Every structure is written in C-alpha cells, then in structure tokens.
C-alpha cells in the first residue's frame, strides 16, 4: 500500500479532530470529533499502531454515548418578556454584539416599534432572544431571532414556530417576514419552513402558521 496515501489519511484525521475543537455547538463538536476519531482509528489499524487505533475507537464510542444522551434528553423551554431597558438585556446585546451583527443589521431597537420582545429560556438558560415588529395586522417582521452559539441546533426555532406557535396566533399573527444577511441565516430560515421571495430586487423570507 502507498505510504503517502496513509500519511495523508493521518493528516486528514488530525485536521478533522482539530476542526471539531473549534465548534461552539457541543453537538457539532461531538459529531465532527467522532468522524475524526473513526478516521484516526482506521489509520492506526492500517499502519499497525494499535494504541492509536484502540484509543481513537474508544473515543468514538464515548462520542456515540454522549450524542445518544443529548438526543434522548428532554429540553424545557419557556418564554419570558424582555424589559428592553434592563441592564441584563443591554449586557446580553453587548456581549454577543459581533456575532449578532453577522446576522442582523442592528443591536439597538426602539421598544415602541416592537410588538414581541421575548427571551426563550432553554433549561433555564436565556438561550435566545426574539424581537418582532408589526408589518401588518396579521404579519410580524422579525427584527431579531438570535440564538447564542451553544444552542444553534434548531430546537429553539422549532419551539418558537411550531410547538409554541399558539403564542403568536393568540396575538392575531399568522405570518412572519424576515430578511437574511448571509447563507447560514438563509439555511436556518429554510429549515424553519420559511420561503424565499424576491421582489423589487429585495430578497426576504416568509412563513405562515396555522392551528
């Protein structure tokens, strides 16, 4: 077997494991690390390095255990209103400011314009903020739908737009409009069931909900 090919396999395994450590999401870290360890284990068996192969195989099983534990766990969500003049809310925006501006155009809002201002708590952690203004009598314009990096696994979005959609329906809103600034946000909106619409040179996303 070509030793150069084996060396590249080892480099690939190292690179994948390294990339996994850059993930802010625990789920992404576990999945990517699992893939890297599997490649490392194969590499170890192929070159006859049993300690490398066995150790990485063991880490792969550990990743599987924790992934299964994560997927089986029950998350508890709760909506709480935001006091937009509170010190905590302003600190939250300042702390995540750089990341927020990757997805939304501003971190400052006029509270008089916004109809919905809420935290989404996930297991008592303020994992997301959702701010929306009234676009028309049945439609909310999403000004911000931001989840902190550790909780970007779509569960919060599913809770807001599906499991807890009665929160919006009871207020008389059955439609959302959102403008995206990058492909990652596009992917999130499409995953949440938004449809992309182009009109007058402007792209925006629309979602309708019903009981």
N, C-alpha and C positions, 0 to 999 in steps of 0.2 A: 504493500500500500504506500502511496506517495506521502512521505513525511511532511511535505509542505502543506498538503491538504489537512493533515492532522493539526499542524501548528495553527492554521487559520481557524480551525474548529475551536481550538483553545482560546484564541483571541476573541472569537465571536461570543463564546460563553462568558468570558471576562467582561466584555463590553455590555452584554445584556444584564449581568448582575450589577454592574456599575450603574447602568441606566435605572435599574429598579430602585436604587437608593436615592435617586433624585425625585421620586414620586412623592407628592404630598398626600395623595389618597392611599390609605392603607390597603384597600382592595387592589388598586393598580400595582402597588409595591409587591404585594404577595403574588399576584399573577405573573408579573414580569420576572420576579425573582425565581418563581417556580420554573418558568421556561429556561432561564439561565442555568439553574441547577441541574435540570434534566440534560441540557447540552453538555454541561461540565461532567456529569456522571458518565455519559456516553463517551466523552473524550477520555476520561480516566480509564474506562474499561478497554478502549481501543489501544491505548499506549501501555497498558499493563500496570497502571498506577492505581492499585486497589484502594489505598487510603483516600485518594481524591474521589474515586468513583463512589465508594461507600458513603463517605461523608456527605457528598452532594445529593446522593439518593436519599439519605436520611433527612436532609434539609427540605427536599422536595415533599416528603411525606409530612413534615411539620407544616409546610405551606398549605398542603391539602387540608390538614386538620383545622387550621385557623380559618381558611376560606370557607370550609363547611360550617364552622361555628358562626362566622359572620352571616352567611346566607340563611342559616336557621334562626338567627336571633330576631327577636321582635323589637322593632323600634317604636318608641312612643312619641307622638307629635302633638304639639299644642300651639295654637295661635295666641299671641298676645299683642295688644295695641302698642304702637310706638309713641312715646312722648318725644316729638321731634326737637324739643328744646332741652332734652335731658343731657346731662354730661356724658352718660354712658353711650347714648346714640351717637353723639358727636365724636367721642373717642373711637367707637367702632368704625365710623367712616374714615377717620384719620388713619387708624391703624391699617386698614385694608385699602387705602386710597389708590395706591399704584395699581393694584390688581383690579379694583373696581373700574378704573379708567380704561382698562383693556377691553371692557365690555359695555360700558355706559359713558355717556358724554359728560356727566357731572356727578359730584358727590354732595351737591348742595341743592336743597329743594325748598320751595315755598309751600309751607304747610296749608295755606288757604286753597291751593290748587289741587291738592291731593285728597281723594276720597278714601283710599285704602292705604294705611300705613301700619304694617304688622311685622313682628318678628315671627319666625317659625322656629319653635324650640324642638330639638330632637334629643330625646332622653335628657331633657332639662338644659341642654346646651343651646344658646342662641346661634343656630347654625345658618340662618338665612334671614334676609330682610326682603320684603315685598312692598313696593310703593307703586301706586297707580292713580292716575287722574281720570276724570270722566271725559271720554271722547264724544259720546252722545248718550242719550238716555239709557241705552242698552249695552253700551260698549265701554270698556276700560282700556286706557292706554297705559301699558306697562312702562313706568319710568325706571324702575329697577327691580330686578329679580335676581338677587345675588346670594349665592351660597358660598360659605367660606371653603377654601381648598380641600380641607379634610372631609367634606361631606358632599362632594360632587359625584354622586353615583345615581342620580336621577330620582332617588326616593323622595326627596323634598318636593320636586316638581310633580311627581305622581300624586303626592298627598294634596298639594295645592289644587291642581287642575282636575283631578279625578276623585280621589277619596273624599276630599273636603269641598267639592265644587258647590255644594249647597250654601256654603258661606257667601259665595258671590251671587248665586241665584236668588237667595233670600233678600239680597240688597237690590235686586232688579237687573243684574248684569248677566248676560249670557254670551258675551263676545269679548275677546281680547285682541288688541293690536300691539305689536311690538316691533321695534326697529333694532336690527342687529348691526354690530360693528365689526364682527370677524367670523371666520368659518366655524370656530369652536362654538360660538353662540348660535350660529345657524344650526349646527348639528343638535344642540340641546333643544332648540325650539321645534325642530322637526321631530325629534324623539318624543316631545310632549304633545305632538299632534297638531302643531301649527302648520299652516300652508303658506308658502311664499307667494307673494303677489307683487308684480311690477306695474307701477302706474306713474305716468308723467316723469319717467326716469328715476323714480324712487322705489327701492325695494323695501317691503315690510312684510311682516308675518301676521296671520290672522288665525284665531281659533275660536270655535263656537262650542258651548257646552249646553247640555240639557239634562233633565232629570231622568 
